[in-house]
Amino acid sequence: MPVDTAVGPGRLYVNDTASAARAATLLLGHGAGGGVDAPDLSLLAGRLPSLGVRVLRFEQPWRTAGKKVAVAAPRLDQAWRAAVDTVLGWGQADGRLFFGGRSAGARVACRTAPEYDVAGVVCLAFPLHPPGRPDRSRAAELLTPAVPRLVLQGSSDAFGGPDEVREATAQSLSRNGGQIRIVELPGADHGFRLAKSAPLTPADLRELVVAEVSAFIGVDQQQP
């Protein structure tokens, strides 16, 4: 579905639920090095609708245009807002709205969440800092929302592992007003690829991601 933005046309990919009573909508953004077909984004789009969750994946205009390099953060946020406004303009108020995204998409979701009535933010591989540059922390972005956040972080993430995220956010949470749940994905890197020595199989990892996200949103995996 095309989305007109001030920085060019983007696109929404809609995976809706067949349930008469939609439990929630999860709007997801992609990373700077990939698109909406990233394995974890595709996984959630494929699995959550059966649990009553509509999943919307927003393709940024730079990606829709076929470019290989992401634009600056303000333009990412501007396009994302246009996507959110499009969704809100559909006038379907049933269910809670959640933001989320992979890597850079998680940053966009966190930066813009305070502007909307969102119930929480799902962060898949939040890029706490550039690889090898822990001095350039982006913890302030993760701490921006005052709503619950779920962070799924690979233990071998070069952009910051789970312990780094915990350390970077621990002292600020009491002042932030929200909660952050940090879930370690053992043996996974920034793209959620598993090392050969990882204690999880790819199937285990997929089930863990779906279980954590569905629990965070508040839907029952056992429902038909």
KEKE-3310 file (N, C-alpha, C; in steps of 0.2 Angstrom, whole numbers, plus 5000, padded with zeros to 4 digits):
npx = (5004:5004:5012:5011:5024:5033:5045:5046:5038:5033:5030:5017:5016:5004:4998:4985:4973:4962:4953:4938:4938:4950:4965:4977:4987:5003:5015:5029:5046:5060:5078:5093:5101:5094:5077:5059:5058:5066:5071:5066:5056:5048:5044:5036:5026:5021:5016:5010:4997:4988:4986:4978:4983:4986:4999:5009:5021:5032:5040:5053:5055:5067:5071:5060:5063:5074:5086:5102:5108:5103:5093:5096:5092:5081:5073:5070:5061:5051:5045:5041:5031:5022:5017:5012:5001:4994:4989:4982:4972:4964:4954:4951:4949:4949:4958:4975:4988:5005:5022:5037:5052:5066:5083:5089:5076:5070:5075:5069:5056:5056:5060:5049:5038:5033:5025:5013:4998:5003:5005:5016:5033:5042:5058:5069:5085:5091:5102:5113:5125:5137:5147:5161:5162:5158:5157:5148:5134:5117:5108:5099:5089:5082:5077:5068:5054:5039:5033:5031:5044:5051:5065:5074:5089:5104:5116:5129:5129:5136:5133:5130:5128:5116:5120:5126:5116:5108:5116:5117:5105:5100:5102:5094:5081:5072:5069:5063:5050:5044:5045:5058:5060:5073:5078:5089:5096:5104:5119:5116:5119:5119:5110:5102:5107:5113:5127:5138:5140:5130:5117:5104:5093:5089:5075:5072:5075:5066:5054:5056:5057:5044:5036:5040:5037:5023:5018:5022:5014:5002:4994:4987:4996:4991:4978:4967)
npy = (4994:5011:5025:5042:5053:5068:5066:5058:5044:5030:5013:5003:4987:4975:4964:4957:4952:4938:4938:4943:4952:4963:4962:4970:4982:4981:4991:4991:4996:4995:4991:5000:4993:4984:4978:4977:4964:4957:4943:4943:4952:4948:4936:4940:4946:4935:4927:4933:4938:4927:4927:4937:4950:4964:4966:4978:4983:4995:5002:5012:5028:5029:5016:5011:5018:5011:5014:5011:5016:5022:5037:5052:5053:5063:5063:5050:5049:5058:5052:5041:5046:5050:5038:5033:5042:5039:5026:5029:5037:5028:5025:5014:5010:4999:4989:4990:5001:4997:5002:4998:4990:4985:4987:5002:5005:5003:5013:5024:5021:5023:5036:5043:5038:5045:5055:5049:5039:5026:5009:5002:4998:4988:4983:4977:4971:4983:4996:5000:5007:5012:4999:4995:5008:5012:5024:5032:5032:5027:5027:5036:5038:5025:5027:5037:5035:5034:5023:5005:4995:4982:4974:4964:4956:4951:4940:4942:4954:4966:4979:4982:4972:4963:4965:4977:4985:4984:4990:5003:5008:5006:5016:5026:5023:5024:5037:5038:5033:5023:5005:4993:4979:4967:4955:4942:4935:4920:4918:4924:4937:4954:4953:4943:4931:4915:4908:4894:4888:4891:4890:4889:4883:4888:4887:4887:4900:4908:4904:4909:4923:4926:4922:4931:4943:4942:4940:4952:4961:4956:4944:4928:4914:4902:4902:4899)
npz = (5000:4995:5003:5004:5008:5014:5010:5000:4991:5002:5008:5014:5021:5024:5035:5040:5054:5054:5064:5072:5082:5084:5093:5094:5085:5077:5072:5062:5058:5047:5046:5043:5034:5028:5022:5024:5023:5031:5041:5055:5055:5045:5051:5062:5055:5049:5059:5070:5066:5067:5080:5083:5080:5070:5059:5053:5041:5038:5024:5021:5012:5005:5003:4996:4984:4979:4984:4992:5003:5019:5023:5033:5051:5054:5042:5041:5053:5049:5038:5044:5053:5044:5039:5051:5053:5042:5045:5057:5051:5045:5053:5061:5077:5085:5097:5103:5099:5094:5093:5083:5078:5068:5072:5066:5063:5076:5083:5077:5080:5094:5096:5091:5097:5109:5103:5100:5104:5110:5115:5118:5114:5103:5101:5091:5091:5095:5091:5101:5100:5088:5080:5090:5095:5109:5116:5109:5113:5111:5120:5125:5116:5117:5130:5128:5126:5137:5139:5141:5135:5124:5122:5111:5111:5103:5110:5105:5098:5089:5090:5103:5116:5127:5140:5140:5136:5147:5157:5152:5153:5166:5177:5173:5172:5183:5182:5170:5169:5163:5158:5154:5146:5144:5133:5131:5117:5115:5108:5096:5083:5077:5067:5071:5067:5070:5079:5076:5088:5096:5109:5105:5092:5075:5074:5088:5091:5083:5089:5102:5099:5094:5105:5115:5110:5108:5121:5126:5119:5124:5120:5117:5114:5112:5107:5093)
capx = (5000:5008:5011:5014:5027:5036:5052:5045:5033:5035:5025:5015:5014:4998:4996:4979:4970:4955:4949:4933:4940:4958:4968:4982:4991:5010:5018:5036:5051:5066:5084:5097:5105:5089:5071:5054:5058:5071:5068:5062:5050:5043:5042:5031:5021:5017:5014:5005:4990:4983:4984:4973:4987:4988:5006:5010:5028:5033:5046:5055:5055:5074:5071:5056:5066:5079:5093:5106:5110:5098:5094:5097:5087:5075:5069:5067:5056:5046:5042:5037:5025:5017:5014:5007:4995:4990:4986:4977:4967:4959:4948:4949:4951:4949:4965:4980:4994:5012:5027:5042:5056:5073:5089:5087:5069:5068:5077:5064:5050:5057:5060:5043:5033:5029:5020:5007:4995:5005:5005:5023:5038:5046:5065:5073:5092:5092:5109:5115:5131:5141:5152:5168:5161:5153:5157:5143:5128:5111:5103:5094:5083:5079:5074:5064:5047:5037:5029:5035:5048:5054:5072:5077:5096:5108:5122:5135:5128:5142:5130:5129:5124:5111:5123:5128:5109:5105:5120:5116:5098:5098:5102:5089:5074:5068:5067:5060:5043:5042:5049:5061:5062:5078:5078:5095:5096:5110:5123:5114:5122:5114:5105:5099:5110:5116:5134:5137:5140:5124:5113:5098:5093:5085:5068:5071:5076:5060:5049:5057:5055:5036:5033:5041:5033:5016:5017:5023:5008:4997:4990:4988:4999:4987:4972:4967)
capy = (5000:5016:5030:5048:5057:5074:5064:5053:5038:5024:5008:4999:4980:4974:4957:4958:4946:4937:4939:4949:4957:4964:4964:4975:4983:4982:4995:4989:4999:4991:4994:5004:4989:4979:4980:4974:4956:4954:4937:4943:4956:4943:4931:4942:4947:4929:4923:4937:4939:4922:4928:4943:4956:4966:4968:4983:4984:5001:5003:5019:5030:5028:5009:5010:5021:5007:5016:5007:5020:5026:5044:5055:5052:5067:5061:5044:5050:5062:5047:5036:5049:5050:5031:5032:5046:5035:5021:5032:5039:5022:5026:5008:5011:4993:4986:4995:5002:4996:5003:4993:4990:4982:4991:5009:5006:5003:5020:5028:5020:5025:5043:5046:5035:5050:5059:5046:5035:5019:5005:5000:4998:4982:4984:4971:4972:4990:4998:5005:5011:5009:4994:4997:5014:5012:5031:5035:5028:5030:5025:5042:5036:5020:5029:5042:5033:5033:5017:4999:4993:4976:4974:4958:4958:4945:4941:4943:4960:4971:4986:4982:4966:4964:4968:4984:4989:4985:4995:5010:5011:5005:5022:5031:5020:5027:5044:5038:5032:5017:4999:4990:4971:4965:4948:4940:4929:4917:4916:4928:4943:4960:4951:4937:4925:4911:4905:4887:4885:4894:4885:4889:4881:4893:4886:4889:4907:4910:4903:4914:4930:4926:4921:4937:4949:4941:4941:4959:4964:4953:4940:4921:4910:4895:4903:4897)
capz = (5000:4995:5008:5002:5013:5012:5008:4994:4993:5005:5007:5020:5020:5029:5037:5045:5057:5052:5070:5072:5087:5083:5099:5093:5079:5078:5066:5062:5053:5045:5048:5038:5030:5025:5021:5027:5022:5036:5044:5061:5053:5041:5055:5066:5050:5047:5065:5074:5064:5069:5087:5083:5080:5064:5058:5047:5040:5034:5020:5021:5005:5002:5001:4990:4978:4977:4986:4996:5009:5022:5024:5040:5055:5054:5037:5043:5057:5045:5034:5049:5055:5038:5039:5057:5052:5037:5049:5061:5047:5043:5058:5065:5083:5089:5098:5105:5094:5097:5088:5084:5072:5068:5072:5065:5064:5083:5085:5074:5084:5101:5095:5089:5102:5114:5100:5099:5110:5109:5122:5120:5108:5102:5099:5088:5090:5096:5090:5106:5098:5082:5082:5092:5098:5115:5118:5105:5115:5109:5126:5127:5112:5120:5136:5126:5127:5144:5139:5141:5129:5124:5118:5110:5109:5103:5115:5101:5094:5089:5091:5110:5119:5132:5147:5138:5136:5154:5160:5149:5155:5173:5181:5170:5171:5188:5180:5164:5170:5159:5160:5148:5147:5140:5133:5128:5112:5116:5102:5090:5082:5076:5062:5074:5065:5076:5079:5076:5095:5100:5112:5102:5085:5072:5076:5095:5091:5080:5094:5107:5097:5094:5112:5119:5107:5109:5128:5127:5117:5128:5116:5119:5108:5112:5103:5086)
cpx = (5004:5007:5015:5017:5031:5043:5052:5040:5036:5030:5023:5013:5010:4997:4991:4977:4963:4950:4944:4934:4948:4960:4973:4984:4998:5013:5026:5040:5057:5072:5087:5100:5100:5082:5066:5054:5063:5068:5064:5056:5045:5040:5036:5025:5017:5014:5009:4998:4985:4982:4980:4977:4988:4995:5006:5018:5029:5040:5047:5056:5062:5074:5066:5059:5072:5086:5096:5108:5104:5099:5095:5091:5080:5071:5066:5060:5050:5042:5038:5031:5020:5013:5010:5001:4991:4986:4980:4971:4962:4953:4946:4953:4952:4957:4970:4985:5001:5016:5032:5047:5063:5078:5087:5080:5066:5070:5071:5057:5050:5057:5053:5037:5029:5024:5013:5004:4997:5006:5012:5027:5042:5052:5068:5080:5093:5100:5111:5121:5134:5146:5159:5168:5156:5152:5151:5136:5122:5105:5098:5088:5079:5075:5069:5056:5045:5032:5033:5038:5051:5060:5074:5084:5100:5114:5128:5134:5133:5140:5128:5125:5120:5114:5124:5121:5107:5109:5119:5109:5096:5097:5096:5082:5070:5066:5063:5052:5040:5046:5052:5063:5067:5079:5085:5093:5103:5113:5121:5118:5117:5109:5101:5101:5114:5123:5133:5137:5134:5120:5106:5098:5089:5078:5067:5071:5069:5054:5050:5055:5047:5033:5034:5037:5025:5014:5018:5016:5002:4992:4992:4990:4995:4980:4972:4968)
cpy = (5006:5021:5036:5051:5063:5072:5059:5048:5032:5019:5004:4992:4978:4966:4958:4951:4945:4937:4944:4954:4958:4966:4970:4976:4985:4985:4994:4993:4994:4994:4997:5000:4984:4982:4977:4966:4953:4948:4938:4947:4952:4938:4933:4944:4941:4925:4927:4938:4934:4923:4935:4950:4958:4969:4972:4984:4990:5002:5010:5021:5029:5021:5008:5013:5017:5009:5011:5010:5023:5033:5046:5054:5056:5065:5054:5045:5054:5057:5043:5039:5049:5043:5030:5036:5042:5030:5023:5034:5034:5022:5019:5008:5005:4991:4992:4995:5001:4999:4998:4994:4986:4987:4999:5010:5006:5010:5025:5027:5023:5033:5046:5043:5041:5055:5056:5042:5028:5016:5003:5000:4992:4984:4978:4973:4980:4992:5003:5009:5008:5004:4997:5004:5015:5019:5035:5032:5032:5028:5030:5040:5031:5022:5035:5041:5032:5027:5011:4998:4986:4976:4967:4959:4952:4946:4943:4950:4965:4978:4987:4976:4968:4967:4975:4988:4990:4990:5002:5013:5010:5011:5027:5029:5023:5034:5044:5037:5026:5011:4996:4983:4970:4958:4946:4934:4926:4915:4920:4935:4948:4958:4945:4931:4922:4908:4898:4884:4888:4888:4884:4886:4887:4893:4888:4897:4910:4910:4908:4921:4930:4926:4927:4942:4948:4942:4948:4963:4962:4949:4933:4917:4904:4896:4901:4902)
cpz = (5000:5000:5005:5008:5010:5009:5003:4996:4996:5004:5013:5017:5025:5029:5042:5048:5054:5058:5070:5077:5087:5090:5099:5086:5080:5071:5067:5056:5052:5047:5042:5033:5027:5024:5026:5027:5027:5040:5050:5059:5049:5046:5059:5061:5049:5053:5069:5072:5066:5077:5088:5083:5072:5063:5052:5047:5035:5030:5019:5013:5002:5000:4995:4984:4976:4979:4991:5003:5012:5023:5031:5044:5055:5048:5038:5048:5054:5041:5038:5051:5050:5038:5045:5056:5047:5040:5053:5057:5044:5047:5061:5072:5088:5090:5100:5100:5098:5091:5089:5078:5074:5068:5071:5065:5071:5085:5083:5079:5091:5101:5094:5093:5106:5110:5098:5105:5108:5116:5123:5113:5108:5098:5097:5087:5090:5095:5095:5104:5092:5084:5084:5095:5103:5117:5114:5106:5112:5114:5127:5122:5115:5126:5134:5128:5135:5144:5139:5134:5130:5120:5118:5107:5109:5107:5111:5096:5095:5090:5099:5112:5124:5138:5146:5139:5143:5158:5158:5151:5162:5177:5179:5171:5177:5187:5174:5164:5166:5161:5153:5150:5142:5139:5128:5123:5112:5109:5096:5089:5080:5072:5064:5070:5070:5074:5079:5083:5099:5103:5109:5095:5082:5074:5083:5095:5088:5086:5100:5105:5097:5101:5116:5116:5108:5116:5129:5125:5121:5124:5118:5113:5107:5108:5096:5081)
residu = (MET:PRO:VAL:ASP:THR:ALA:VAL:GLY:PRO:GLY:ARG:LEU:TYR:VAL:ASN:ASP:THR:ALA:SER:ALA:ALA:ARG:ALA:ALA:THR:LEU:LEU:LEU:GLY:HIS:GLY:ALA:GLY:GLY:GLY:VAL:ASP:ALA:PRO:ASP:LEU:SER:LEU:LEU:ALA:GLY:ARG:LEU:PRO:SER:LEU:GLY:VAL:ARG:VAL:LEU:ARG:PHE:GLU:GLN:PRO:TRP:ARG:THR:ALA:GLY:LYS:LYS:VAL:ALA:VAL:ALA:ALA:PRO:ARG:LEU:ASP:GLN:ALA:TRP:ARG:ALA:ALA:VAL:ASP:THR:VAL:LEU:GLY:TRP:GLY:GLN:ALA:ASP:GLY:ARG:LEU:PHE:PHE:GLY:GLY:ARG:SER:ALA:GLY:ALA:ARG:VAL:ALA:CYS:ARG:THR:ALA:PRO:GLU:TYR:ASP:VAL:ALA:GLY:VAL:VAL:CYS:LEU:ALA:PHE:PRO:LEU:HIS:PRO:PRO:GLY:ARG:PRO:ASP:ARG:SER:ARG:ALA:ALA:GLU:LEU:LEU:THR:PRO:ALA:VAL:PRO:ARG:LEU:VAL:LEU:GLN:GLY:SER:SER:ASP:ALA:PHE:GLY:GLY:PRO:ASP:GLU:VAL:ARG:GLU:ALA:THR:ALA:GLN:SER:LEU:SER:ARG:ASN:GLY:GLY:GLN:ILE:ARG:ILE:VAL:GLU:LEU:PRO:GLY:ALA:ASP:HIS:GLY:PHE:ARG:LEU:ALA:LYS:SER:ALA:PRO:LEU:THR:PRO:ALA:ASP:LEU:ARG:GLU:LEU:VAL:VAL:ALA:GLU:VAL:SER:ALA:PHE:ILE:GLY:VAL:ASP:GLN:GLN:GLN:PRO)
# end
